[in-house]
Amino acid sequence: MITEQINTIIVFACAAFAAGIWQAGIYSWHSLTLIVLAVLLLLTALWRVVRNYQQAFWPIIGLFFIAGMLCANLDSIVPADAISHHIGKTVTVTGIVDAVPEISQANTHGKQVRYVVKVQNVELEKTGANSASSGKVRINVLYKENGELAVYGDKITVYGKVRELRGYNNPGQIDMTVALKREGITARMSVQEQNIKLNTAYAGYSWRAALADWQAGIVRALQKVMPVNDAAILTAVLFGGYQGINKNVVDDFAATGLIHILSVSGAHIALVAGLIRWFGNQLRLGSRTTTVVAVLAIVFYACISGFTPPVIRSMIMGIISLLAILVERESYAPAALAITALGMLVYQPLLLYDISFQLSFAATAGLVFLYKPTYDYLSAFLPAWLAGPLAVTASAQLGVLPIIAWYFNNFSLISFAANILVLPVVELVIILGLTGVIIYTVVPVIGNLVFVISSLLIGLVMMLTALLAAVPYSSVYIPSVGISGSAAYYLLLAWFYGWRPLAVPGPGQLVRQRPGTCATTVMVIIGLLAVYTWYPRPLSVHFIDVGQGDAALIITPRGKAVLVDTGGSFSSSNYDIGERVVAPYLKHYGVTTVDYLILTHGHQDHAGGAAGIAGRVSVNKVMLPREEYSQAVQALVHTKPAIAIIPTYTDQRFQLDGVDVGIEHAVGENGRNQAVTGNEVSSVVRVSYGRHSFLITGDLEAKGEEALLAAKAVKPCTVLKVGHHGSKTSTTAAFLQALDPEYAVISVGYANRFGHPHPETIRRLTDRQTVIYRTDTHGAVVFKSDGRKLEVDTYIK
């Protein structure tokens, strides 16, 4: 009973602290107010402890909630000399390279190098003022093939403009800006090779640099004795990261629920600890000696993996679990888990928003709280060898389900089979890989032999995952449920697994005592869900933040979807905006099928993501301008299965659920694709519903606007998607006068090199008192209308 009370108090305290951090992220009170509340709660708790300690529970929980808000407030304070205060200024930064540089092949002529620099000094270009500074800045440099690179510990000078950290501000996506801030990185710079200078080479010893060199040597050894893809997979399971792995293989691992294996996590740490414990039992070393050896093995594994934050968290959790077993206090596992989470959040409150932290603790909590009852239930009708793995998988999956829904909207039904058939082979690969690494360091020839055996097993793993991923309905779409939905899910899950607050009867007891009421309740819930599914919703028009590009999503009252443009990256990286940004956005809002994909024209920033989207969601029809196909459009056309292509023409229209979608302007009425591409062939799309209409103009420039005005084809609209990202050559005064929009949306990248939107365009809009929304400052912009009223919401408030 005492153990249960201790677990309850600590778990609730940790949950309250996390809730306080979350609340501070939405709206936080002044620190002085929080301190006063904390003092009052502390006095109340002490008074109740003296009178009756059981009455002190809620004041203590409230105290932890306030403490979470205070901790988040303190963490958000930016030092006066931080580099982030110089955002937007051109400066000369002097500092120390604080991490092993990340090097990738940018193109055939050079390498993209990413440095993390710990800033020491900043000199302003305009005034020449020189001052000490703090914080870290991420610097991207494009080097020529033979350019001299800085290494960890070098002192360098960098000249350029300091930029704000910026990601894609859309719901349901991993916030990489917060991830960088957790590492102390608060600004970024992109500079040319000639603007970075090595001042002083590092003369000391760096274990990080030595570890990176050692890992690189191991990778080269792997690539000599096995295929490149096999080497990349073994590198991933040993050190983490997906670099070099075939995209189809990554997709198969994701579809089978084994994607976490490709990143060093708690599963790897648990495997190493379990293996050491097994050997200890076989050799009769004793529990204390075995635990010590297991802890040392975990620390060694974390070290060779690079001591990244996720690895450190997994290491701490593994060590606490081993110590709990050693002192025979496994019953305190919930308290140990909560204390670990609490300690990490106190040290770094922003960890609350880290997907790795969320998944690690949710999965571990699922195992701690749900494994035993799940195993007891399954073992009643399944053999132990099958019940065990199934209970582990089910417990972990139940723990992380709302998180998976929020970030990925995908649940692997085949994961149960994958964990039984594939996971044991993967675990053997990890064990052999680690053994091979150790042996190779001493006897390279024998180590290479172990690597070859590992490669054969990796081939078996790829074959099995490909077969399982190909099973129909191996994964299903699951909708995002948000904070309130997640809370309801976990409360319901706890109730099913035996949590009975206020003597609430369990599900079995309810069914036995009131079968009629339960049946009626189930029918009512099913009916409400059916009504909610089929009842018409407002039209929603989303302008997605895709950086320097365009992508607009129209969702009709009954859930049909039209996508106008897809965004796309101009950079030389392999980052696919369609696959990584737009497709997740669609799934987050329940869109698994795009009824019409309309590309205004074939430029990369409008069509570059099309093929990636078609590979992630079903696309029924594609409407294309009559122009020569660009590389991006060709990639879309050649996707499998083939998609129906419809050429666009002026006055082309279709209706979905009462929403009228029409092509106001299209170039090339001769029925053939023109040999010209560019902004001049950009189609203009109008979406009308009730009193309101939205005009999406692609990259239409002044000449195209004049043609529309001359043809008297311009009608007023409620919302204008400003042409060509707000460039000076679009959105002329005459065009605006004819449209008379109430709102204008500019889809534009933060601090883009084109200078969009142009001040003159902004002036023309403001002169007409048009309300302006920009994706670089507001993130995703969403309009909702029932045909009469119109509401607007932005991701960044």
Secondary structure, DSSP 8 states (H G I E B T S, - for coil): -HHHHHHHHHHHHHHHHHHHHHHHHH----HHHHHHHHHHHHHHHHHHHHHHGGGGHHHHHHHHHHHHHHHHHHHT---TTBGGGGTT-EEEEEEEE-S--EEEEEETTEEEEEEEEEEEEEEETTT--EEE-BSEEEEEEEEETT-----TT-EEEEEEE-B-------TTS--HHHHHHHTTEEEEEEEEGGGEEEEE---S--HHHHHHHHHHHHHHHHHHHS-HHHHHHHHHHHH---TT--HHHHHHHHHTT-GGGGS--HHHHHHHHHHHHHHHHHHT--HHHHHHHHHHHHHHHHHHTT--HHHHHHHHHHHHHHHHHHTT-GGGHHHHHHHHHHHHHHH-GGGGG-HHHHHHHHHHHHHHHHHHHHHHHHTTTS-HHHHHHHHHHHHHHHHHHHHHHHHT-EEETTHHHHHHHTHHHHHHHHHHHHHHHHHHHH-HHHHHHHHHHHHHHHHHHHHHHHHHHTSTTSEEE----HHHHHHHHHHHHHHHTT--GGG---HHHHHHH-HHHHHHHHHHHHHHHHHHHHS---EEEEE---SSS--EEEE-TTS-EEEE------SSS---HIIIIIHHHHHHTT--EEEEEE-S---HHHHTTHHHHHTTSEEEEEEE-SB---HHHHHHHT-SS--EEEE--TT-EEEETTEEEEEEE-S-TTSS-BS--SGGG--EEEEEETTEEEEE-TT--HHHHHHHHHTT-----SEEE-GGGG-TTSS-HHHHHHH--SEEEE---TT-TT--S-HHHHHHHHHTT-EEEEHHHH-SEEEEESSS-EEEEES--
